[in-house]
Structure formats: C-alpha cells, structure tokens
Amino acid sequence: MVKHYILSLSPTAKHEWDKCVLRDVLSAKRPEMAKLIAEAVNARSGNYLISVNIEVKVLEKAEAPQPEQLALNITEVSEQPQLQEAA
C-alpha cells in the first residue's frame, strides 16, 4: 500500500504538536496509522504480529512561509496629570 502525505517540520512552532505534522495530501487530515494498518489486514478481527516498513521518498520540497515581521512605530506619550473627580 502506497500512501502520500505532506510532512511539515517547524522547529520554532509555538506548540509541540505543530513542530512535526503529517497530513493527508487531499483532505489535510492527520492520518491514523492504526486504521491504515487495519485496512492492510482487511479489518478482520484477531490479533496480529505485524511488521511495518516505512520508506520515505521526498517528491517535492517547498519552503515554509516565513512569518512577516512588522515594524512598530511607538511614539512617546508625555504623561499628563490625571484629573480626579470630586466625590
């Protein structure tokens, strides 16, 4: 069985689960490996001793988009005394 996925590696991602993501090419869903293996044995009930071989071939590499950095211009605001309301 040959499946194609998109692997996204982002070591600087904010969350741990976004650092290494495997997604289906068409649906963009994360694959459930146990279900894929179950398909390989036609989902028949029973216990199986299995061997899984993973062969990785890079078909195409696209650079990850770099986040844009915006320059912020902060002007100094002079502190003005605040007027207190009379109670």
C-alpha positions in Angstrom: 0.0 0.0 0.0 1.5 3.3 -1.0 0.1 6.5 0.6 1.2 10.1 0.1 1.4 12.7 2.9 2.6 16.1 3.4 5.2 16.4 6.2 5.5 19.8 7.8 8.5 20.5 10.1 8.6 23.7 12.1 11.1 23.5 15.0 10.1 27.0 16.1 6.4 26.3 16.3 4.7 27.7 19.4 3.1 24.3 20.3 4.9 21.0 20.5 2.2 19.3 18.3 2.8 21.7 15.5 6.5 21.1 15.2 6.2 17.9 13.2 2.9 17.3 11.4 1.9 14.6 8.9 -1.2 15.3 6.8 -3.1 13.6 4.0 -2.5 15.3 0.7 -6.2 15.6 -0.3 -8.0 16.0 3.0 -5.3 17.6 5.1 -6.3 15.3 8.0 -3.7 13.7 10.2 -3.5 10.0 9.4 -4.4 7.4 11.9 -1.7 4.8 11.5 -3.6 2.1 13.3 -6.6 2.4 10.9 -4.2 2.2 7.9 -2.7 -1.0 9.2 -6.2 -2.4 9.9 -7.0 -1.7 6.3 -4.0 -3.8 5.3 -5.4 -6.8 7.0 -8.9 -6.1 5.7 -10.1 -5.1 9.2 -10.7 -8.8 10.2 -10.9 -9.3 13.9 -8.0 -11.0 15.6 -4.5 -10.3 17.0 -1.7 -9.9 14.5 2.0 -9.8 14.8 2.9 -7.3 12.1 6.0 -5.7 10.6 5.7 -2.2 9.2 8.2 -0.8 6.8 8.4 2.9 6.2 10.1 4.1 3.1 10.3 7.8 2.7 10.9 9.5 -0.7 10.9 13.2 -0.9 8.8 14.0 -4.0 8.9 17.8 -3.7 10.1 20.3 -1.1 8.5 23.6 -0.6 10.0 26.2 1.8 7.8 27.0 4.8 6.4 30.5 4.6 8.3 32.9 6.9 6.2 34.9 9.3 6.2 38.5 8.4 7.8 40.9 10.9 6.1 44.2 11.2 8.0 47.2 12.4 6.1 49.0 15.2 6.5 52.8 15.5 5.8 53.7 19.1 5.7 57.4 19.8 6.3 58.6 23.3 3.3 59.9 25.0 4.1 62.5 27.6 2.4 61.8 30.9 -0.2 64.3 31.8 -1.6 64.5 35.3 -4.9 62.9 35.6 -7.7 64.9 37.0 -9.5 63.3 39.9 -13.2 63.5 40.0 -14.7 65.2 43.1 -16.7 62.8 45.1 
